[in-house]
Amino acid sequence: MIARLRGTVADVEADSIILDVGGVGYQVRMPSSELSRFHAGHELTVYTHLVVSQDGIALYGLSTPGEKEMFVRLQKVSGVGPRAALSLISACGEDGLRSAIAHSDVTALTRAKGVGARGARKIIVELAGVIAQDKPNAKANEQTTPPRMRQVIEGLCSLGFAQDESREAVEQVMRSHSFEDDIPEKSVSTVLRESLASLGRG
C-alpha cells in the first residue's frame, strides 16, 4: 500500500497531477479544488489511497490525513465510488462534509458532481453515527499541537495508525525524553522511530 508520497509536481492534468518521486512519475488523482493550487516544480506531500477496480488501478491523493480518512469512509457507503468521494471532498471539504452529515444537509452534499439527493441521504444515514463518534475536539487538538509533534503524529497516521493512538504514543515518548513544549528538531526521527516501536509492541 502506498500511504504517502512526497515529491515535485512534474505536470498538472485535468483531474490529476504527475508527482515526481525520486525520478518515478506517479499519476495521482486529486480534488479539483486542489489542482488549481499546483504548478510544475511545486514541492508536495500527498496522503494516498490505492483503488483497484474493474477499470484498472488508480492512486488518489489528499492533502491531509483527515481528508484521506474521510475519502475512505465515503467509499464504504454503498454506491459511492472513489470519483464521487473525491468530488464530495472537492465540493465541501472535510469540515463541510462533517457538518453536512451531522446536520442532515442534503443540499450541501448534492453540490458535488455526480451526487444526487438519494445518494446524499444514503451518505447521511450510513455515516452520521460514525461522524458523531469522532471526538469534537479533534480539530482543536490538531491546531494547538506543536509543529514537530504534529509532524510525527501525521507521519504515524499516514502509516495507518489511528489519530488517538498515534498521539498517545508520541506523548509517551516525549515524556520519556522530558520534551515538554515540542520535539527538538534533531530528535524528530528518534521520536518517530520510538513511537513506531511502541505501536508495534501494542
GINOR-V574976 format. One line per field, one symbol per residue. phi: phi as a letter, one per 20 degrees, with the letter a starting at -180 (. if undefined). burial: I if it has 16 or more other ideal C-beta (glycine too) atoms within 10 Angstrom, else O. A space follows every 50 residues. Layout:
phi->???
burial->???
This chain:
phi->.eebccadfeaddfcbcddecmndeeecfcgffegfeebgnfebdcedce ddbfepdcddccecgfffffgffgfffgndeffffffffffdmffffgff ffdlefgffffffndefffffffffedgffffffffeffffffefggfff gfffffffeoefgfffffffffffffdmeefaeggfdgfffffffgffff ff
burial->OOOIIOIOIOOIOOOIIIIIOOOOOIOIIIIOOIIOOOOOOOOIOIIIIO IOOOOOOIIIIIIIIIIIIIIOIIIOIOOIOIIIIIIIIIIIIIOIIIOI IOOOIIOIIIIIOOIOOOIIOIIIOIIOOOIOOOOOOOOOOIOOIOOIII IIIIIIIIOOIOIOIIIIIIOOIIOOOOIOOIIOOOIIOOIIOIIIOIIO OO
